[in-house]
Structures are given as structure tokens and as C-alpha cells.
Amino acid sequence: MDNLEFKEEYNLSKEEIVELLKSDGKKLFEIADKVRKHYVGDAVHLRGLIEFSNICKRNCLYCGIRALNDKVERYRLSEDDILDFAEHGMELGYKTIVLQSGEDDFFSRDKMCRIIEKIKKFDIALTLSIGERSYDDYKAFKNAGADRYLIRIETTDKDLYKKLHPNASFENRVECLYNLKELGYETGTGSLVGLPGQSVDSLADDILFFKKIDADMIGIGPLIPHPQTPLKGELKPANFDMALKVMAITRLMLKNINIPATTAMETINPNGRIIALQSGANVVMPNITQGKYKLKYEIYPNKASSDMDSLTYHNNIINKIKSIGRYVSLDKGFRNNSLI
């Protein structure tokens, strides 16, 4: 679309999205950055990520913590460790804590509610990313104080989803997203870009799906398959540029949502986070998991900055944000629906 320009509203058709995905992206990134600036400003929301368990019952074909990977060293953080890390994040200035894990049934409804209630005493927003749970679990977590929930659809191509996620249900995944919206969560989802068999048409469908459910946060990541998974060797450098295009078009279609500059982008490209922040993103999720655990949550290899302690990492990110004329937000970063 050579005639792409900044405007108040974008209701792109599938054909127009496909055309943008096939473009070189230069104009798209420029316009997405203008839309970001106009609707969510220059603030960057930092959200401290705690990866509290790498035990997972799922067998996603690309993920290093899949149940069938017997080479990964498993761990679970204690409740005290989770709370200590959350307090550390609060002391660093994070206004949101993200609790992420594999699908680990050890963390029952009651355990999670107890952890949520204690973390909320720090007066911070709380995001959960712990996979598919029942409606009643989601309701209990919301009542305990959880504000946001992230569950990526990964791909809206049902056949591809089934191939990549053995013994998992695409329909249940979608139902989880609708349940979360119904319960009043700020609901996040997203997709992987570069999956084997994934088409440009499929990526366009992903973006239209985000629009259909009116997601509040979208995380887009290039596929970085773990070497101890069936998809080892599927990494393609072009995945970065395509992921950036999907992210930028998502900004056009959902102008006031929160979009992270993902760690996966920086893992593929050393300047990936900065490039993403200049192409529509407005969130960064630094890992504040401490010590040996930080290296054990290896959903993909060689995560960017995994060798840094949390304070060094925090300061490094702040300096990068300032280097492009942006600043760190001092609020909890909820979606401002008055801007729609």
C-alpha cells in the first residue's frame, strides 16, 4: 500500500493487510509509530516478569519447557521467593508485575489466589500468564485482585495450531480468551511469526482475530525454536521483519492498546527492542527472576540479556528508552478506552 498515511481510523481488509505484510515495511513502521505517539504517547510501560515455574504439562513443538523435554532442569519457586521477587520489582519502580509459568497444576486455584492477594498489597497491577484454566479459576483469580491475563493464541490457523500443540484444543484456547474478557480482565494475546506452514494469509487472519476480540494487549514474537524440540532448525532471520510488520499493523488496527517490544525480537536482533519501540510498541517486560532460575526458564535459547542481573538489566533498558526520546511511565499502564 504505497498510499498508506496517518489517519484517525484503520479498518483494513484482509487483502490490504496481506499487501502490507508483503511490503518492505518502511512506510508501515513510520505510520505505526505516529499512531502509537498520537494515541498512547511517548511513555513506555515497564512490567517486571517473574517466571515462577518451568514445569509444563503441554507439548508445544517449539517450546523448550515442553513436558517431553527431559533435558531441562525443572524448578518451582516457593511462594516466599515469588513474593520476594515481586517486592524487588516494586522497589525497582515497576508498576506491574507479570507472573508467568508453564501450565503447572501444582499451583492450584487456592495457591494462586493466596499469592495474588499478597502481591496486590504492594499496590501494583498484576498480570497472569499461566495458560488455560477453568472459568471458575479465572473468576477466583480476578476476585483475588488479578488485573490482566495473557494467553497467546499463537496462530488462528486451526490445522496448524493442532499440529503444533498436540492434545490441545484450539476451541478451548479461544474460549479462554472470551471468558477472560467477560470477567473484566485486561486481556492479552498474540502470535508466533515464522511457524512452519504459516502463510501470510494466516498472519492476516491473526490480526483480524485480535481486532474481533478487542484485545487489550498483543505480544508478537518471531519463532525461535528450542534446539531440544521437534522444530529445531526452523529459525529464519526473516521472521524478525515479518513479526515487526504484524506488530505494526496491529497498532493501526487497535490504536490504543498496549504492545510489548518482546524479548524474542531483541534475541534475534541486538537492536530489536528499540526498533520495535519505534514501530508501534509501548511496553517492555524486563525479567526480574533472580539467580539460577532466570536461566532455567528457557522456552527458547540465548534469551537477550539473560546474563544480566535485574538492576543492570533495568538500567540498560531505561537508557535505551531515553536514547530514542521516550520515557518510563509512572502509572500502571491500563488501556485508556477514552482514546478509542
Short mmCIF file of the C-alpha atoms (twelve columns), coordinates in Angstrom:
data_MODEL
# 
_entry.id   MODEL 
# 
loop_
_atom_site.group_PDB 
_atom_site.id 
_atom_site.type_symbol 
_atom_site.label_atom_id 
_atom_site.label_alt_id 
_atom_site.label_comp_id 
_atom_site.label_asym_id 
_atom_site.label_seq_id 
_atom_site.Cartn_x 
_atom_site.Cartn_y 
_atom_site.Cartn_z 
_atom_site.pdbx_PDB_model_num 
ATOM 1   C CA . MET A 1   0.000   0.000   0.000  1 
ATOM 2   C CA . ASP A 2   2.109   2.883   -1.305 1 
ATOM 3   C CA . ASN A 3   -0.556  5.384   -0.279 1 
ATOM 4   C CA . LEU A 4   -0.532  4.460   3.432  1 
ATOM 5   C CA . GLU A 5   -0.782  7.580   5.586  1 
ATOM 6   C CA . PHE A 6   -1.651  8.584   9.134  1 
ATOM 7   C CA . LYS A 7   -5.361  8.806   9.859  1 
ATOM 8   C CA . GLU A 8   -7.772  8.533   12.775 1 
ATOM 9   C CA . GLU A 9   -9.160  5.098   11.942 1 
ATOM 10  C CA . TYR A 10  -7.925  1.996   10.123 1 
ATOM 11  C CA . ASN A 11  -10.364 -0.733  9.183  1 
ATOM 12  C CA . LEU A 12  -8.085  -2.660  6.898  1 
ATOM 13  C CA . SER A 13  -9.456  -5.561  4.900  1 
ATOM 14  C CA . LYS A 14  -7.671  -8.907  4.822  1 
ATOM 15  C CA . GLU A 15  -6.427  -8.099  1.321  1 
ATOM 16  C CA . GLU A 16  -4.982  -4.766  2.491  1 
ATOM 17  C CA . ILE A 17  -3.278  -6.437  5.459  1 
ATOM 18  C CA . VAL A 18  -1.733  -9.057  3.191  1 
ATOM 19  C CA . GLU A 19  -0.463  -6.295  0.909  1 
ATOM 20  C CA . LEU A 20  1.174   -4.554  3.875  1 
ATOM 21  C CA . LEU A 21  2.732   -7.794  5.066  1 
ATOM 22  C CA . LYS A 22  4.288   -8.232  1.619  1 
ATOM 23  C CA . SER A 23  5.638   -4.649  1.556  1 
ATOM 24  C CA . ASP A 24  9.155   -3.662  2.644  1 
ATOM 25  C CA . GLY A 25  7.573   -2.236  5.800  1 
ATOM 26  C CA . LYS A 26  9.401   1.105   5.878  1 
ATOM 27  C CA . LYS A 27  6.303   3.288   5.459  1 
ATOM 28  C CA . LEU A 28  4.244   0.963   7.666  1 
ATOM 29  C CA . PHE A 29  6.671   1.281   10.579 1 
ATOM 30  C CA . GLU A 30  6.723   5.059   10.242 1 
ATOM 31  C CA . ILE A 31  2.914   5.308   10.313 1 
ATOM 32  C CA . ALA A 32  2.584   2.799   13.183 1 
ATOM 33  C CA . ASP A 33  4.973   4.916   15.238 1 
ATOM 34  C CA . LYS A 34  2.865   8.009   14.555 1 
ATOM 35  C CA . VAL A 35  -0.306  6.167   15.586 1 
ATOM 36  C CA . ARG A 36  1.419   4.995   18.780 1 
ATOM 37  C CA . LYS A 37  2.549   8.529   19.610 1 
ATOM 38  C CA . HIS A 38  -0.880  10.013  18.907 1 
ATOM 39  C CA . TYR A 39  -2.935  7.502   20.905 1 
ATOM 40  C CA . VAL A 40  -0.696  6.258   23.735 1 
ATOM 41  C CA . GLY A 41  2.056   8.875   23.840 1 
ATOM 42  C CA . ASP A 42  5.784   8.567   24.412 1 
ATOM 43  C CA . ALA A 43  5.584   6.711   27.726 1 
ATOM 44  C CA . VAL A 44  6.977   3.179   27.864 1 
ATOM 45  C CA . HIS A 45  5.399   0.899   30.456 1 
ATOM 46  C CA . LEU A 46  7.840   -1.412  32.222 1 
ATOM 47  C CA . ARG A 47  6.384   -4.660  33.536 1 
ATOM 48  C CA . GLY A 48  8.521   -6.870  35.745 1 
ATOM 49  C CA . LEU A 49  8.397   -10.519 34.699 1 
ATOM 50  C CA . ILE A 50  8.687   -13.336 37.243 1 
ATOM 51  C CA . GLU A 51  8.992   -16.813 35.694 1 
ATOM 52  C CA . PHE A 52  7.965   -18.887 38.693 1 
ATOM 53  C CA . SER A 53  7.777   -22.429 37.292 1 
ATOM 54  C CA . ASN A 54  9.180   -24.128 34.203 1 
ATOM 55  C CA . ILE A 55  7.096   -27.254 34.733 1 
ATOM 56  C CA . CYS A 56  4.526   -27.674 31.987 1 
ATOM 57  C CA . LYS A 57  2.042   -30.375 31.051 1 
ATOM 58  C CA . ARG A 58  1.850   -29.191 27.423 1 
ATOM 59  C CA . ASN A 59  3.974   -30.394 24.497 1 
ATOM 60  C CA . CYS A 60  4.104   -27.423 22.119 1 
ATOM 61  C CA . LEU A 61  6.514   -28.421 19.357 1 
ATOM 62  C CA . TYR A 62  8.694   -25.287 19.604 1 
ATOM 63  C CA . CYS A 63  8.938   -24.716 23.371 1 
ATOM 64  C CA . GLY A 64  11.944  -25.670 25.467 1 
ATOM 65  C CA . ILE A 65  9.921   -26.364 28.618 1 
ATOM 66  C CA . ARG A 66  7.544   -28.810 26.895 1 
ATOM 67  C CA . ALA A 67  6.710   -31.825 29.045 1 
ATOM 68  C CA . LEU A 68  8.634   -34.291 26.843 1 
ATOM 69  C CA . ASN A 69  11.914  -32.380 27.079 1 
ATOM 70  C CA . ASP A 70  13.749  -34.473 29.669 1 
ATOM 71  C CA . LYS A 71  16.930  -32.394 29.419 1 
ATOM 72  C CA . VAL A 72  15.532  -29.271 31.072 1 
ATOM 73  C CA . GLU A 73  16.217  -28.793 34.785 1 
ATOM 74  C CA . ARG A 74  12.795  -28.202 36.315 1 
ATOM 75  C CA . TYR A 75  12.027  -25.793 39.140 1 
ATOM 76  C CA . ARG A 76  9.198   -24.159 41.046 1 
ATOM 77  C CA . LEU A 77  9.641   -21.004 43.065 1 
ATOM 78  C CA . SER A 78  8.307   -21.052 46.598 1 
ATOM 79  C CA . GLU A 79  5.578   -18.587 47.491 1 
ATOM 80  C CA . ASP A 80  8.125   -16.674 49.580 1 
ATOM 81  C CA . ASP A 81  10.516  -16.416 46.617 1 
ATOM 82  C CA . ILE A 82  7.728   -15.179 44.335 1 
ATOM 83  C CA . LEU A 83  6.793   -12.512 46.859 1 
ATOM 84  C CA . ASP A 84  10.435  -11.517 47.384 1 
ATOM 85  C CA . PHE A 85  10.933  -11.095 43.635 1 
ATOM 86  C CA . ALA A 86  7.690   -9.103  43.362 1 
ATOM 87  C CA . GLU A 87  8.795   -6.823  46.192 1 
ATOM 88  C CA . HIS A 88  12.164  -6.395  44.474 1 
ATOM 89  C CA . GLY A 89  10.336  -5.362  41.299 1 
ATOM 90  C CA . MET A 90  8.232   -2.876  43.212 1 
ATOM 91  C CA . GLU A 91  11.386  -1.400  44.762 1 
ATOM 92  C CA . LEU A 92  12.912  -1.014  41.287 1 
ATOM 93  C CA . GLY A 93  9.850   1.035   40.357 1 
ATOM 94  C CA . TYR A 94  7.760   -1.414  38.344 1 
ATOM 95  C CA . LYS A 95  4.048   -0.607  38.417 1 
ATOM 96  C CA . THR A 96  3.071   -4.015  37.031 1 
ATOM 97  C CA . ILE A 97  4.298   -7.492  37.931 1 
ATOM 98  C CA . VAL A 98  3.769   -10.357 35.468 1 
ATOM 99  C CA . LEU A 99  3.613   -13.898 36.872 1 
ATOM 100 C CA . GLN A 100 4.442   -16.399 34.141 1 
ATOM 101 C CA . SER A 101 4.842   -20.165 34.239 1 
ATOM 102 C CA . GLY A 102 4.349   -23.336 32.318 1 
ATOM 103 C CA . GLU A 103 0.961   -24.986 32.759 1 
ATOM 104 C CA . ASP A 104 1.788   -26.345 36.196 1 
ATOM 105 C CA . ASP A 105 -1.172  -27.813 38.093 1 
ATOM 106 C CA . PHE A 106 0.793   -27.655 41.358 1 
ATOM 107 C CA . PHE A 107 -0.233  -24.011 41.518 1 
ATOM 108 C CA . SER A 108 -3.865  -24.640 42.339 1 
ATOM 109 C CA . ARG A 109 -6.623  -22.072 42.466 1 
ATOM 110 C CA . ASP A 110 -6.138  -21.563 46.204 1 
ATOM 111 C CA . LYS A 111 -2.344  -21.243 45.938 1 
ATOM 112 C CA . MET A 112 -2.594  -18.708 43.141 1 
ATOM 113 C CA . CYS A 113 -5.247  -16.663 44.931 1 
ATOM 114 C CA . ARG A 114 -3.073  -16.524 48.052 1 
ATOM 115 C CA . ILE A 115 -0.081  -15.313 46.007 1 
ATOM 116 C CA . ILE A 116 -2.201  -12.770 44.115 1 
ATOM 117 C CA . GLU A 117 -3.656  -11.301 47.303 1 
ATOM 118 C CA . LYS A 118 -0.211  -10.866 48.850 1 
ATOM 119 C CA . ILE A 119 1.313   -9.255  45.758 1 
ATOM 120 C CA . LYS A 120 -1.594  -6.818  45.448 1 
ATOM 121 C CA . LYS A 121 -0.666  -5.428  48.864 1 
ATOM 122 C CA . PHE A 122 2.307   -3.778  47.119 1 
ATOM 123 C CA . ASP A 123 -0.199  -1.548  45.256 1 
ATOM 124 C CA . ILE A 124 0.862   -2.699  41.809 1 
ATOM 125 C CA . ALA A 125 -1.020  -4.064  38.826 1 
ATOM 126 C CA . LEU A 126 -0.767  -7.828  38.345 1 
ATOM 127 C CA . THR A 127 -0.732  -9.779  35.101 1 
ATOM 128 C CA . LEU A 128 -1.017  -13.572 34.986 1 
ATOM 129 C CA . SER A 129 0.350   -15.725 32.175 1 
ATOM 130 C CA . ILE A 130 -0.228  -19.281 33.335 1 
ATOM 131 C CA . GLY A 131 -2.157  -20.838 30.484 1 
ATOM 132 C CA . GLU A 132 -5.540  -22.456 30.111 1 
ATOM 133 C CA . ARG A 133 -7.581  -22.636 33.301 1 
ATOM 134 C CA . SER A 134 -11.264 -23.078 34.061 1 
ATOM 135 C CA . TYR A 135 -13.761 -20.223 34.088 1 
ATOM 136 C CA . ASP A 136 -14.056 -20.609 37.855 1 
ATOM 137 C CA . ASP A 137 -10.283 -20.356 38.266 1 
ATOM 138 C CA . TYR A 138 -10.181 -17.190 36.186 1 
ATOM 139 C CA . LYS A 139 -13.049 -15.759 38.221 1 
ATOM 140 C CA . ALA A 140 -11.296 -16.564 41.502 1 
ATOM 141 C CA . PHE A 141 -8.032  -15.002 40.319 1 
ATOM 142 C CA . LYS A 142 -9.915  -11.847 39.289 1 
ATOM 143 C CA . ASN A 143 -11.682 -11.665 42.640 1 
ATOM 144 C CA . ALA A 144 -8.322  -12.075 44.379 1 
ATOM 145 C CA . GLY A 145 -7.047  -8.990  42.570 1 
ATOM 146 C CA . ALA A 146 -5.505  -10.037 39.232 1 
ATOM 147 C CA . ASP A 147 -5.848  -7.233  36.682 1 
ATOM 148 C CA . ARG A 148 -4.624  -8.688  33.412 1 
ATOM 149 C CA . TYR A 149 -4.232  -12.090 31.804 1 
ATOM 150 C CA . LEU A 150 -2.028  -13.017 28.868 1 
ATOM 151 C CA . ILE A 151 -2.723  -16.144 26.798 1 
ATOM 152 C CA . ARG A 152 -1.358  -16.092 23.270 1 
ATOM 153 C CA . ILE A 153 -3.372  -17.784 20.551 1 
ATOM 154 C CA . GLU A 154 -0.047  -18.313 18.652 1 
ATOM 155 C CA . THR A 155 -1.887  -18.956 15.369 1 
ATOM 156 C CA . THR A 156 -5.510  -18.767 14.281 1 
ATOM 157 C CA . ASP A 157 -4.916  -21.428 11.624 1 
ATOM 158 C CA . LYS A 158 -6.747  -24.332 13.282 1 
ATOM 159 C CA . ASP A 159 -4.927  -27.060 11.372 1 
ATOM 160 C CA . LEU A 160 -1.544  -25.516 12.103 1 
ATOM 161 C CA . TYR A 161 -2.477  -24.997 15.750 1 
ATOM 162 C CA . LYS A 162 -3.357  -28.677 16.064 1 
ATOM 163 C CA . LYS A 163 -0.048  -29.774 14.516 1 
ATOM 164 C CA . LEU A 164 1.989   -27.568 16.835 1 
ATOM 165 C CA . HIS A 165 0.024   -28.223 20.029 1 
ATOM 166 C CA . PRO A 166 -0.594  -31.969 20.475 1 
ATOM 167 C CA . ASN A 167 -3.512  -32.896 22.719 1 
ATOM 168 C CA . ALA A 168 -4.598  -29.263 22.959 1 
ATOM 169 C CA . SER A 169 -7.815  -27.665 21.750 1 
ATOM 170 C CA . PHE A 170 -7.884  -24.538 19.616 1 
ATOM 171 C CA . GLU A 171 -11.530 -24.048 20.559 1 
ATOM 172 C CA . ASN A 172 -10.712 -24.136 24.264 1 
ATOM 173 C CA . ARG A 173 -7.936  -21.609 23.755 1 
ATOM 174 C CA . VAL A 174 -10.368 -19.198 22.131 1 
ATOM 175 C CA . GLU A 175 -12.972 -19.853 24.819 1 
ATOM 176 C CA . CYS A 176 -10.409 -18.930 27.482 1 
ATOM 177 C CA . LEU A 177 -9.910  -15.538 25.816 1 
ATOM 178 C CA . TYR A 178 -13.641 -14.844 25.716 1 
ATOM 179 C CA . ASN A 179 -14.007 -15.941 29.347 1 
ATOM 180 C CA . LEU A 180 -11.272 -13.531 30.393 1 
ATOM 181 C CA . LYS A 181 -12.922 -10.650 28.537 1 
ATOM 182 C CA . GLU A 182 -16.274 -11.497 30.101 1 
ATOM 183 C CA . LEU A 183 -14.740 -11.469 33.583 1 
ATOM 184 C CA . GLY A 184 -13.323 -7.986  33.090 1 
ATOM 185 C CA . TYR A 185 -9.631  -8.720  32.717 1 
ATOM 186 C CA . GLU A 186 -7.430  -6.627  30.506 1 
ATOM 187 C CA . THR A 187 -6.883  -9.473  28.098 1 
ATOM 188 C CA . GLY A 188 -3.682  -10.086 26.203 1 
ATOM 189 C CA . THR A 189 -2.963  -12.480 23.374 1 
ATOM 190 C CA . GLY A 190 -0.618  -12.659 20.406 1 
ATOM 191 C CA . SER A 191 1.033   -14.878 17.855 1 
ATOM 192 C CA . LEU A 192 4.265   -16.510 16.770 1 
ATOM 193 C CA . VAL A 193 5.633   -15.465 13.406 1 
ATOM 194 C CA . GLY A 194 7.640   -17.892 11.296 1 
ATOM 195 C CA . LEU A 195 5.901   -21.149 12.136 1 
ATOM 196 C CA . PRO A 196 6.482   -23.857 9.519  1 
ATOM 197 C CA . GLY A 197 3.481   -23.924 7.207  1 
ATOM 198 C CA . GLN A 198 2.292   -20.472 8.273  1 
ATOM 199 C CA . SER A 199 1.088   -18.260 5.421  1 
ATOM 200 C CA . VAL A 200 0.785   -14.513 5.011  1 
ATOM 201 C CA . ASP A 201 -2.985  -15.047 4.795  1 
ATOM 202 C CA . SER A 202 -2.858  -16.797 8.166  1 
ATOM 203 C CA . LEU A 203 -0.984  -13.872 9.738  1 
ATOM 204 C CA . ALA A 204 -3.619  -11.501 8.355  1 
ATOM 205 C CA . ASP A 205 -6.289  -13.670 9.992  1 
ATOM 206 C CA . ASP A 206 -4.399  -13.408 13.291 1 
ATOM 207 C CA . ILE A 207 -4.540  -9.609  13.160 1 
ATOM 208 C CA . LEU A 208 -8.252  -9.643  12.311 1 
ATOM 209 C CA . PHE A 209 -8.813  -12.001 15.242 1 
ATOM 210 C CA . PHE A 210 -7.093  -9.548  17.608 1 
ATOM 211 C CA . LYS A 211 -9.445  -6.858  16.333 1 
ATOM 212 C CA . LYS A 212 -12.502 -9.115  16.621 1 
ATOM 213 C CA . ILE A 213 -11.950 -9.892  20.307 1 
ATOM 214 C CA . ASP A 214 -10.813 -6.320  21.010 1 
ATOM 215 C CA . ALA A 215 -7.679  -7.500  22.819 1 
ATOM 216 C CA . ASP A 216 -6.090  -5.057  25.261 1 
ATOM 217 C CA . MET A 217 -2.514  -6.227  24.783 1 
ATOM 218 C CA . ILE A 218 -0.863  -8.033  21.879 1 
ATOM 219 C CA . GLY A 219 2.530   -9.714  22.050 1 
ATOM 220 C CA . ILE A 220 4.123   -10.644 18.728 1 
ATOM 221 C CA . GLY A 221 7.237   -12.767 18.668 1 
ATOM 222 C CA . PRO A 222 9.397   -14.265 15.927 1 
ATOM 223 C CA . LEU A 223 9.659   -18.037 16.229 1 
ATOM 224 C CA . ILE A 224 12.878  -19.105 17.954 1 
ATOM 225 C CA . PRO A 225 12.517  -22.879 18.297 1 
ATOM 226 C CA . HIS A 226 14.422  -24.533 21.102 1 
ATOM 227 C CA . PRO A 227 17.108  -26.999 19.913 1 
ATOM 228 C CA . GLN A 228 15.607  -29.734 22.113 1 
ATOM 229 C CA . THR A 229 12.240  -29.630 20.335 1 
ATOM 230 C CA . PRO A 230 10.840  -31.099 17.099 1 
ATOM 231 C CA . LEU A 231 11.086  -27.685 15.406 1 
ATOM 232 C CA . LYS A 232 14.830  -27.280 15.958 1 
ATOM 233 C CA . GLY A 233 16.482  -25.719 12.941 1 
ATOM 234 C CA . GLU A 234 13.379  -23.778 11.872 1 
ATOM 235 C CA . LEU A 235 14.773  -20.365 12.838 1 
ATOM 236 C CA . LYS A 236 14.698  -17.909 9.917  1 
ATOM 237 C CA . PRO A 237 16.221  -14.387 10.095 1 
ATOM 238 C CA . ALA A 238 13.280  -13.043 8.046  1 
ATOM 239 C CA . ASN A 239 10.974  -13.837 10.967 1 
ATOM 240 C CA . PHE A 240 12.064  -10.605 12.672 1 
ATOM 241 C CA . ASP A 241 10.914  -8.310  9.863  1 
ATOM 242 C CA . MET A 242 7.639   -10.162 9.428  1 
ATOM 243 C CA . ALA A 243 6.954   -10.096 13.185 1 
ATOM 244 C CA . LEU A 244 7.615   -6.352  13.139 1 
ATOM 245 C CA . LYS A 245 5.076   -5.913  10.325 1 
ATOM 246 C CA . VAL A 246 2.428   -7.926  12.179 1 
ATOM 247 C CA . MET A 247 3.050   -5.794  15.259 1 
ATOM 248 C CA . ALA A 248 2.872   -2.515  13.308 1 
ATOM 249 C CA . ILE A 249 -0.381  -3.440  11.538 1 
ATOM 250 C CA . THR A 250 -1.839  -4.468  14.885 1 
ATOM 251 C CA . ARG A 251 -1.065  -0.952  16.138 1 
ATOM 252 C CA . LEU A 252 -3.001  0.512   13.198 1 
ATOM 253 C CA . MET A 253 -5.994  -1.740  13.823 1 
ATOM 254 C CA . LEU A 254 -6.039  -1.433  17.631 1 
ATOM 255 C CA . LYS A 255 -4.627  2.024   18.103 1 
ATOM 256 C CA . ASN A 256 -4.761  2.466   21.911 1 
ATOM 257 C CA . ILE A 257 -3.756  -0.987  23.128 1 
ATOM 258 C CA . ASN A 258 -0.509  -1.980  24.827 1 
ATOM 259 C CA . ILE A 259 2.058   -3.690  22.619 1 
ATOM 260 C CA . PRO A 260 5.319   -5.028  24.050 1 
ATOM 261 C CA . ALA A 261 8.662   -4.872  22.338 1 
ATOM 262 C CA . THR A 262 9.306   -8.549  23.007 1 
ATOM 263 C CA . THR A 263 12.479  -10.188 24.276 1 
ATOM 264 C CA . ALA A 264 12.367  -12.535 21.288 1 
ATOM 265 C CA . MET A 265 12.807  -9.557  18.955 1 
ATOM 266 C CA . GLU A 266 15.953  -8.500  20.791 1 
ATOM 267 C CA . THR A 267 17.213  -12.072 20.848 1 
ATOM 268 C CA . ILE A 268 17.145  -12.218 17.041 1 
ATOM 269 C CA . ASN A 269 18.295  -8.620  16.540 1 
ATOM 270 C CA . PRO A 270 20.502  -6.811  19.122 1 
ATOM 271 C CA . ASN A 271 18.543  -3.606  18.465 1 
ATOM 272 C CA . GLY A 272 15.222  -5.420  18.211 1 
ATOM 273 C CA . ARG A 273 13.557  -3.758  21.188 1 
ATOM 274 C CA . ILE A 274 14.478  -0.253  20.071 1 
ATOM 275 C CA . ILE A 275 13.299  -0.976  16.531 1 
ATOM 276 C CA . ALA A 276 10.002  -2.334  17.894 1 
ATOM 277 C CA . LEU A 277 9.525   0.725   20.126 1 
ATOM 278 C CA . GLN A 278 9.957   2.860   17.015 1 
ATOM 279 C CA . SER A 279 7.445   0.768   15.046 1 
ATOM 280 C CA . GLY A 280 4.385   0.845   17.306 1 
ATOM 281 C CA . ALA A 281 5.360   -0.794  20.622 1 
ATOM 282 C CA . ASN A 282 4.971   0.914   24.005 1 
ATOM 283 C CA . VAL A 283 5.708   -1.796  26.606 1 
ATOM 284 C CA . VAL A 284 8.842   -3.620  27.759 1 
ATOM 285 C CA . MET A 285 8.748   -6.613  30.101 1 
ATOM 286 C CA . PRO A 286 12.139  -6.965  31.831 1 
ATOM 287 C CA . ASN A 287 12.833  -10.283 33.524 1 
ATOM 288 C CA . ILE A 288 13.210  -9.801  37.291 1 
ATOM 289 C CA . THR A 289 13.500  -13.503 38.106 1 
ATOM 290 C CA . GLN A 290 16.625  -13.811 40.225 1 
ATOM 291 C CA . GLY A 291 19.646  -16.085 40.309 1 
ATOM 292 C CA . LYS A 292 19.824  -19.541 38.759 1 
ATOM 293 C CA . TYR A 293 16.114  -19.638 37.913 1 
ATOM 294 C CA . LYS A 294 16.470  -16.940 35.266 1 
ATOM 295 C CA . LEU A 295 18.466  -19.270 33.001 1 
ATOM 296 C CA . LYS A 296 16.235  -22.300 33.559 1 
ATOM 297 C CA . TYR A 297 13.059  -20.819 32.049 1 
ATOM 298 C CA . GLU A 298 14.334  -21.498 28.555 1 
ATOM 299 C CA . ILE A 299 11.344  -21.537 26.256 1 
ATOM 300 C CA . TYR A 300 13.828  -20.612 23.527 1 
ATOM 301 C CA . PRO A 301 17.644  -20.404 23.666 1 
ATOM 302 C CA . ASN A 302 20.007  -17.460 24.181 1 
ATOM 303 C CA . LYS A 303 17.438  -15.005 25.515 1 
ATOM 304 C CA . ALA A 304 18.639  -11.422 25.245 1 
ATOM 305 C CA . SER A 305 20.249  -10.093 28.454 1 
ATOM 306 C CA . SER A 306 19.712  -13.372 30.320 1 
ATOM 307 C CA . ASP A 307 23.217  -12.991 31.769 1 
ATOM 308 C CA . MET A 308 22.460  -9.618  33.426 1 
ATOM 309 C CA . ASP A 309 21.279  -9.121  36.991 1 
ATOM 310 C CA . SER A 310 17.902  -7.415  37.293 1 
ATOM 311 C CA . LEU A 311 19.257  -3.991  38.308 1 
ATOM 312 C CA . THR A 312 21.766  -3.842  35.444 1 
ATOM 313 C CA . TYR A 313 19.094  -5.051  33.028 1 
ATOM 314 C CA . HIS A 314 16.639  -2.468  34.371 1 
ATOM 315 C CA . ASN A 315 19.106  0.400   33.952 1 
ATOM 316 C CA . ASN A 316 20.126  -0.843  30.498 1 
ATOM 317 C CA . ILE A 317 16.511  -0.770  29.322 1 
ATOM 318 C CA . ILE A 318 15.875  2.687   30.783 1 
ATOM 319 C CA . ASN A 319 18.937  4.036   28.954 1 
ATOM 320 C CA . LYS A 320 17.729  2.520   25.684 1 
ATOM 321 C CA . ILE A 321 14.298  4.084   26.148 1 
ATOM 322 C CA . LYS A 322 15.817  7.504   26.843 1 
ATOM 323 C CA . SER A 323 18.132  7.183   23.833 1 
ATOM 324 C CA . ILE A 324 15.137  7.379   21.465 1 
ATOM 325 C CA . GLY A 325 13.466  10.308  23.231 1 
ATOM 326 C CA . ARG A 326 10.972  8.223   25.191 1 
ATOM 327 C CA . TYR A 327 10.435  7.993   28.953 1 
ATOM 328 C CA . VAL A 328 9.367   5.403   31.505 1 
ATOM 329 C CA . SER A 329 5.745   5.649   32.597 1 
ATOM 330 C CA . LEU A 330 4.987   6.255   36.265 1 
ATOM 331 C CA . ASP A 331 1.494   4.742   36.144 1 
ATOM 332 C CA . LYS A 332 0.156   1.185   35.973 1 
ATOM 333 C CA . GLY A 333 -0.398  1.325   32.234 1 
ATOM 334 C CA . PHE A 334 -4.022  0.312   31.841 1 
ATOM 335 C CA . ARG A 335 -5.580  0.712   28.420 1 
ATOM 336 C CA . ASN A 336 -7.215  4.112   28.075 1 
ATOM 337 C CA . ASN A 337 -10.516 3.361   26.383 1 
ATOM 338 C CA . SER A 338 -11.393 7.067   26.283 1 
ATOM 339 C CA . LEU A 339 -8.888  7.270   23.426 1 
ATOM 340 C CA . ILE A 340 -10.826 4.906   21.157 1 
# 
